[in-house]
Structures are given as C-alpha cells and as structure tokens.
C-alpha cells in the first residue's frame, strides 16, 4: 500500500524544489467501567496524508484523507497555492530549509500486545478494580479505564523513507468520596502513560493501587485543611510532571517566544537573549530533552520533519542553554534547537512541541530530604493548575499532602495548593533525589497551536524539594 501511495502521489506531483509526504494511520480504543457498569466502548480510526511543498521561496501545506489520485492532486494544488502566497512574505530562506538526510525506523517496545487480552478480559479486569475502589458507601463515584493508541507514521521524500510505529497505553482509575458538603478525590495511572503494551499494568501495579486510592480518598474526608504558610515543599514525581510541563516546557518553546501563540495560549517570560547566560534555576537543575528513551510516551527516532532525535541539555547546572526549537524556528530565531517538530495527526503541520523533557536525578535520598526538613509539606498528584500568559506566575493544587515536622512525615492534609513565580521558584530548588525515586511519566493530552493540536508529552523526574514556597489550603 505504501509503495502504491507514493507512486500515485508522484504521478500527480508537479516540479517543485522540495516535497515531503507524511502518511499517518491511527487506531484508538478506550474501555471504561464506571460504578461497576461498562461504558460504551470508544473506537476511532484515522488515516490520511500531510504534504509539504517548497517552491520559488515559498512553503505550502496540504492534507487529505482521500488517498486516490484525485484526492492527492487536490491537496497538492492546495499546498502549491499556499507556497505561492507565502513566497512573497516568507520568514525564512527556503533554500536553507533542512531536508531529511537519512532513512530510519522506530518501534515502541511492546512485550504484551494490546490484543493479547480480549475486550471481555479487559472489562473483567476493570470491573474487579471497580469493586476494589468501592470500599465504603462514602465512595460515591469510581471508575477505571484503559486507552490504547496504535499509530503508524511514514515520512517520504525523494531520497528518504522514515517509518515509525507507536503503541501507547494509558490506564486510569479514580475514587471520589463524599460526606455532606465535603468531597475528595484520589486518582492514579494517567501520569504513567507510556509507549508500552499491557505489561505496563503490572509494572505500575495498576490493579493493586485501587485499594490504596480508595482508602486515601476516605482519609482525606476527615483530614484537616492544608495550612497557609511559607515552608519547604517536597513534590513527588506525579506533581513534578506538571510543574516541569507548565513552567519549563511551554516557556521554552521558541515559536511561542517568537509570538506564534500570543493570541491563543500566551507568550513566554523567556526572551531570545537569555539563552546561554540566564540562571533559570539553582545549580541542581538539569533539564534534558531525550526523545530516544524507549519507555516514555513521547519517544521517537525522528521528528515529523525527519530530523534524527538525540539527547540534548536545555538547562544545565541551572543555566538556560537552548530552546525547544524545530528547524523552522531555529532559522527564524537564529538559535540552536532540537528535533521537536511534531504534529498530532495527518491533518496538521508540525510545530515546536515538547517531547520528553526530563529533570535528571541528583544525589539526595527521600529519607534524607525529609529528615533534614524542619517545617515542610509533601504533595502528590496534580488536581488543578493555573499559569499566566507569560508562563511565569503559577498556582497548582494537589490531591494529597502530608506535613513534614521536625524531620518526620506527620499529618495528612487536604486541599493542598502552592504558588510561585517560575523565575524564582526554580532557583529555590534545594534538593534533587537520586534515581531511587526517578519515574518516567507523561501528559497524554497537551494542547497547543491554531488549529489546536493535542499531543502526548513525556516528563521524567525524581522527588524534588523547594524552599520558601507559599502553600495554602482551599478547595
């Protein structure tokens, strides 16, 4: 089919300076059991191509799900028109537009295939988890679900073919407890979204977590409210994922810094002259871009423009080194970048996106951090987030927290929140745990761009400690 598609495309392609054809086929399945009842199964299938043409100094895009000769020709004509329009007002020199130079492949590491269990087997698993979640009459809503996305992406140019096959699993469970006007929720699983098969369920002890989640939701009903104070803050990897995502990942997207997102999702407090000198955080802060880690949800061998992925430091010893910039933004901003031009599907062009943005382990242990904390609080699992248009001032809420008093974990508290300013918060990073607490986690639905693109993003981190953080209670 792939050779036939390429031959059909070439048969209707006029002479151009450069072309690429990106074919994407995606199969999505979701199975959910809520309150012991099976919800309607969700099955989605999508197939189409995205065309990029460079001609006479212009760049044009076209896309279609009609893979016939007529459908491809109409998409080519659309791309040609846009190339003609943009040739008069282009932002870059298209003669310097990087072309993919090597063919290659990527395959998600799957040990147990999604289809190795029948739909009935998966429903039975989720039903058993539902029964464990409903441990008390005070649990008023409870559910568990599995999502699988199978994607084949093939990028063709005149001399290069890059085929990548992704298998992504997301598992989620939740318990909501209520008594009177008080409601508390605990959840688990979504942050462990990964490029794996069903073996991921055993790895994260998915079924076994149901009882703990249920009991903690009940425990929170009777817990005191989080105190209002400035104190040491210890964040578990599940919350570090969102902290990294919102106050490092998004601010470093170069197209955002250049103004592309200003009217939609805001700009960034980071400016072009900061790279290479700006002290983003303490010297304990080491942020890498690593899309080649096979376990993380946003791993790949090549980005969607065909640039090979490799490990790069974005921040090292607290100093900001480079932005998240694909090759178009690299030319526009005259900055070094990474292979992060990504698209959510066949009907979108690739733009600057996060992939695996990881905070690398330090030398501390969790026990040492707690023992050395006189007055602090440990927070786990994101519940809410808010950040200003420049990705600087933020506020996060978590599901679960525990006070740290005189070197010991003590009282469980509910409704924990904290706030800060990105440019100060990371400089107060005072301890980074070693690999013993390091977890590869992710955000399966990160939105950006006009028209919007929702995409999978990976973040790995150990437990981290920050000093002098404003924490407060409230629903």
C-alpha positions in Angstrom: 0.0 0.0 0.0 2.8 2.4 0.9 4.6 2.0 -2.4 1.3 2.4 -4.3 0.5 5.6 -2.3 3.9 7.0 -3.1 3.7 6.1 -6.8 0.2 7.7 -7.0 1.5 10.9 -5.3 4.4 11.2 -7.6 2.3 10.7 -10.7 0.3 13.9 -10.0 3.2 16.0 -8.4 4.4 18.9 -10.5 8.1 20.0 -10.5 8.9 21.6 -7.1 12.1 22.5 -5.2 11.3 20.0 -2.4 8.4 17.9 -1.3 7.6 15.6 1.6 4.6 13.3 2.1 3.7 12.2 5.7 1.3 9.3 5.9 -0.4 8.7 9.3 -2.7 5.9 10.4 -4.1 5.9 13.9 -6.3 3.4 15.8 -7.7 4.5 19.2 -9.6 2.3 21.6 -10.9 3.1 25.1 -12.6 0.7 27.5 -14.1 2.1 30.8 -16.0 0.6 33.6 -17.7 3.2 35.9 -19.7 2.3 39.0 -19.5 -1.4 38.0 -21.1 -0.7 34.7 -19.3 -0.9 31.3 -19.5 2.3 29.4 -19.9 2.3 25.6 -16.6 1.3 24.0 -14.8 4.1 22.0 -13.2 3.1 18.7 -11.7 5.7 16.4 -9.7 5.2 13.2 -8.0 7.9 11.2 -5.9 7.8 8.0 -4.5 10.5 5.8 -1.5 12.3 4.4 0.1 15.7 5.0 2.0 17.3 2.1 4.8 19.9 2.3 5.9 21.7 -0.8 8.8 24.2 -1.3 8.7 26.3 -4.5 10.1 29.6 -5.5 10.9 30.7 -1.9 7.5 29.7 -0.5 6.3 26.9 1.8 2.8 25.3 1.4 0.9 22.6 3.2 -2.0 20.4 2.1 -3.7 17.4 3.7 -6.3 14.9 2.7 -7.9 11.6 3.8 -8.7 10.8 0.2 -5.7 8.8 -0.9 -6.9 8.4 -4.5 -5.1 10.2 -7.4 -7.8 12.9 -7.4 -7.6 13.5 -3.6 -3.9 13.7 -3.7 -3.9 16.1 -6.6 -6.4 18.5 -4.8 -4.2 18.5 -1.7 -1.1 19.2 -3.9 -2.9 22.1 -5.5 -3.8 23.5 -2.1 -0.2 23.3 -1.0 1.0 24.9 -4.2 -1.3 27.9 -3.7 0.0 28.4 -0.2 3.6 28.1 -1.4 2.8 30.8 -3.9 1.2 33.1 -1.4 4.0 32.7 1.2 6.8 33.2 -1.3 6.1 37.0 -1.1 6.2 37.2 2.7 8.3 34.2 3.9 10.0 34.3 7.3 12.9 32.1 6.3 15.2 31.4 3.4 13.7 28.2 2.0 17.0 27.3 0.3 18.3 26.6 3.8 15.2 24.5 4.8 16.7 21.3 6.2 15.9 18.2 4.3 15.8 14.7 5.9 19.2 13.1 5.1 18.7 9.5 6.4 16.1 6.8 6.3 15.2 5.0 9.5 12.7 3.3 11.7 11.3 3.4 15.3 9.2 0.8 17.1 7.6 1.1 20.5 8.9 -1.6 22.9 5.9 -3.9 23.5 6.1 -7.1 25.4 2.4 -7.9 25.7 0.3 -6.8 22.8 -3.0 -4.9 23.4 -4.9 -7.6 21.6 -3.4 -10.4 23.7 -6.4 -9.8 26.0 -9.9 -9.9 24.6 -12.3 -7.0 25.2 -14.2 -9.2 27.7 -10.9 -9.9 29.6 -10.2 -6.2 29.8 -13.8 -5.5 31.1 -13.3 -8.2 33.7 -10.1 -6.6 34.9 -11.7 -3.1 35.1 -14.8 -4.5 36.8 -12.6 -6.2 39.5 -10.8 -2.9 40.0 -14.2 -1.1 40.4 -15.2 -3.5 43.2 -11.9 -2.7 45.0 -12.4 1.1 44.5 -15.9 0.9 46.2 -14.5 0.0 49.6 -17.1 2.1 51.5 -20.5 3.7 51.0 -18.9 7.1 51.2 -17.2 6.3 47.8 -19.9 7.9 45.5 -18.2 7.7 42.1 -15.5 5.4 41.0 -14.1 4.2 37.6 -11.2 2.6 35.8 -10.3 2.7 32.1 -7.7 1.6 29.6 -6.8 3.5 26.4 -4.6 2.3 23.6 -3.4 4.3 20.6 -1.6 2.5 17.7 0.0 4.9 15.2 1.9 4.3 12.0 3.7 7.3 10.6 5.7 7.2 7.4 7.6 10.2 6.0 8.6 10.1 2.4 10.9 12.5 0.5 12.6 11.9 -2.8 15.5 10.0 -1.2 14.3 9.2 2.3 11.7 6.9 3.9 11.2 7.0 7.7 8.7 4.6 9.3 7.7 4.8 12.9 5.2 2.6 14.7 3.9 3.7 18.1 1.9 1.8 20.7 0.8 4.0 23.6 -1.1 2.8 26.7 -2.9 5.0 29.2 -4.5 3.5 32.3 -6.6 5.4 34.8 -8.6 4.8 38.0 -10.4 7.2 40.3 -12.4 7.2 43.5 -14.5 10.2 44.7 -15.5 10.2 48.4 -18.3 12.4 49.8 -19.7 13.1 53.2 -22.2 16.1 53.5 -20.7 19.0 51.7 -17.2 17.6 51.7 -15.9 15.7 48.6 -12.3 14.4 48.0 -10.9 12.5 45.0 -7.9 10.3 44.5 -6.7 9.1 41.1 -3.9 7.1 39.7 -2.5 6.0 36.4 -2.8 8.7 33.8 0.6 10.1 34.6 2.1 6.6 33.8 1.1 6.8 30.1 3.9 5.2 28.2 4.9 3.5 24.9 4.3 0.0 26.1 1.9 -2.8 25.9 -0.2 -4.3 28.6 2.9 -5.2 30.6 2.8 -1.6 31.8 -0.2 -2.6 34.1 1.9 -5.0 36.1 4.9 -2.6 36.1 2.8 0.2 37.8 0.7 -2.3 39.9 -2.4 -0.8 38.4 -5.0 -3.2 39.9 -3.2 -3.2 43.2 -3.5 0.6 43.6 -7.3 0.6 43.7 -7.5 -0.2 47.4 -4.9 2.5 48.3 -6.6 5.1 46.2 -10.0 4.4 47.8 -8.7 4.5 51.3 -6.8 7.8 50.8 -10.0 9.4 49.3 -11.8 8.4 52.5 -8.9 9.5 54.7 -9.0 13.0 53.1 -12.6 13.5 54.1 -11.5 13.7 57.8 -8.2 15.4 57.2 -7.6 19.0 58.3 -7.2 21.6 55.7 -3.7 22.5 54.4 -2.2 25.3 56.4 -1.4 28.7 55.0 2.3 29.4 55.3 5.7 29.6 53.7 7.6 26.4 54.1 9.7 23.8 52.4 7.8 22.0 49.6 8.6 18.4 48.6 7.0 17.4 45.3 6.5 13.8 44.2 7.2 12.9 40.5 3.5 12.9 39.7 3.4 16.6 40.5 6.8 17.4 39.2 5.5 16.3 35.8 3.0 19.2 35.7 5.5 21.7 37.2 8.1 20.9 34.5 5.4 20.9 31.8 3.9 24.3 32.6 6.9 26.3 33.9 9.8 24.9 31.9 8.4 23.1 28.8 5.9 25.6 27.5 8.1 28.7 28.3 11.0 27.3 26.2 9.0 26.7 23.0 10.8 29.1 20.6 7.7 29.6 18.4 5.9 30.8 21.5 8.8 33.1 22.4 8.7 34.4 18.8 5.0 35.3 19.3 3.1 32.4 17.5 0.9 31.5 20.5 0.3 35.1 21.7 -3.3 35.3 20.6 -4.2 31.8 21.7 -2.2 30.4 24.6 0.0 33.3 25.6 3.7 34.1 25.2 6.7 33.4 27.5 8.7 35.3 30.1 11.8 33.8 28.4 13.4 36.1 25.7 15.8 35.2 22.9 18.8 36.9 24.6 18.5 34.6 27.7 19.9 31.5 26.1 23.4 30.7 27.2 23.5 33.0 30.2 20.2 33.1 32.1 20.2 31.4 35.5 16.9 29.6 35.2 17.2 27.6 38.5 19.7 26.5 41.1 22.8 24.6 40.1 20.8 21.4 40.9 18.5 21.9 37.9 19.5 19.8 34.9 16.8 19.5 32.3 17.4 17.3 29.3 15.5 16.7 26.1 15.6 12.9 25.4 13.1 11.6 22.8 15.1 8.4 22.5 14.1 6.9 25.9 12.1 3.8 24.8 9.9 3.8 27.9 8.5 7.3 27.7 5.3 8.2 25.9 6.8 10.9 23.6 9.8 9.0 22.3 10.6 8.7 18.7 13.6 8.2 16.3 12.9 11.2 14.1 10.6 14.2 14.5 7.8 14.7 11.9 10.1 16.7 9.6 12.6 13.8 9.5 15.3 15.2 11.8 17.0 12.5 13.9 16.3 12.7 17.6 19.1 12.9 20.2 19.7 13.8 23.8 20.3 17.5 24.4 20.5 19.6 27.5 18.0 22.5 27.7 19.2 23.6 31.2 22.5 22.5 32.8 23.5 23.4 36.3 20.7 25.9 36.3 21.8 27.8 33.2 19.4 28.0 30.2 21.2 26.6 27.2 18.7 26.1 24.3 15.1 26.4 23.4 12.6 23.8 22.2 13.0 24.8 18.5 12.5 22.7 15.4 14.3 23.6 12.3 11.9 26.4 11.1 12.1 28.2 14.5 15.9 27.7 14.6 16.2 29.7 11.4 13.6 32.3 12.4 15.2 32.9 15.8 18.8 32.1 14.9 19.0 29.7 17.9 20.2 26.1 18.4 17.3 23.7 18.8 16.3 20.1 19.0 14.4 17.6 16.9 10.9 18.6 18.1 8.8 19.4 15.1 5.7 17.4 15.9 2.2 17.1 14.6 -0.8 15.5 16.3 -2.1 13.8 13.1 -2.1 13.8 9.3 -4.2 17.0 9.1 -1.8 19.3 11.0 1.6 20.7 10.1 4.5 20.1 12.5 5.2 22.8 15.1 7.5 23.2 18.1 6.4 20.7 20.7 7.7 19.2 23.9 8.7 15.5 23.7 10.4 14.0 26.8 11.5 17.0 29.0 13.2 15.3 31.9 14.7 16.6 35.2 17.8 14.5 35.8 18.4 12.8 39.2 20.6 14.3 41.9 22.3 12.8 44.9 19.8 13.0 47.7 17.5 10.3 49.1 13.9 11.0 50.0 14.7 9.9 53.6 17.5 12.4 53.8 15.3 15.2 52.5 12.5 14.5 55.0 15.0 14.1 57.9 16.6 17.4 57.1 13.3 19.3 56.9 12.1 21.1 60.0 8.8 22.5 58.5 7.6 21.3 55.2 4.9 19.6 53.2 4.9 16.8 50.7 2.4 17.0 47.8 1.3 14.3 45.4 -0.8 14.1 42.2 -1.9 17.2 40.4 -5.5 18.3 40.8 -5.5 21.8 39.3 -3.2 24.3 37.6 -3.2 27.9 36.5 -0.4 29.9 34.9 -0.3 33.4 33.5 0.0 34.3 29.8 3.8 34.5 30.0 4.1 31.2 31.8 5.7 32.8 34.8 3.3 33.2 37.7 1.6 29.9 38.6 -0.7 28.2 41.1 -1.1 24.4 41.5 -3.4 22.2 43.5 -2.7 18.6 44.5 -4.9 15.8 45.6 -2.9 14.6 48.6 -0.4 16.0 51.0 1.4 15.2 54.2 3.1 17.6 56.6 6.8 17.3 57.5 7.6 18.3 61.0 11.0 18.1 62.7 12.3 15.6 60.1 9.2 13.3 60.1 6.1 12.8 57.9 3.1 13.5 60.1 -0.4 14.7 59.4 -2.3 14.1 56.2 -3.9 17.3 55.0 -6.5 18.0 52.3 -6.9 20.7 49.6 -3.1 21.5 49.3 -2.1 24.2 47.0 1.1 26.2 46.3 2.0 29.2 44.2 5.1 30.9 42.9 6.9 32.6 40.1 8.9 30.4 37.6 11.9 32.7 37.6 12.2 32.5 41.4 10.7 29.0 42.1 13.4 27.0 40.3 16.2 29.0 41.9 14.8 27.7 45.2 15.4 24.1 44.2 17.3 22.8 47.2 17.4 19.1 46.8 17.0 16.5 44.0 16.6 12.9 44.8 18.7 10.2 43.2 17.5 7.6 40.7 15.6 5.7 43.5 12.6 8.0 43.1 13.0 8.7 39.4 9.9 8.0 37.4 9.2 8.3 33.7 5.7 9.9 33.5 3.8 11.9 30.9 0.9 14.1 29.9 -1.2 12.4 27.2 -3.1 15.5 26.1 -1.1 18.7 25.8 -2.8 21.3 23.7 -1.2 24.0 21.5 -1.5 25.7 18.1 -4.2 27.1 15.9 -6.0 25.0 14.9 -5.4 23.1 18.1 -3.2 20.1 18.3 -3.4 17.7 21.3 -0.3 15.6 21.6 1.5 13.2 24.1 4.3 14.7 26.1 6.7 12.9 28.4 8.3 14.1 31.6 10.6 12.1 34.0 11.7 13.4 37.4 12.8 12.3 40.9 11.4 13.8 44.0 12.4 17.4 44.4 12.5 19.9 47.3 12.0 23.7 47.1 12.5 26.3 49.8 10.3 29.2 50.9 7.2 28.3 49.0 3.8 29.8 49.6 1.4 27.0 50.4 -2.3 27.3 51.3 -5.5 25.4 51.7 -8.7 25.6 49.8 -10.9 23.5 47.5 
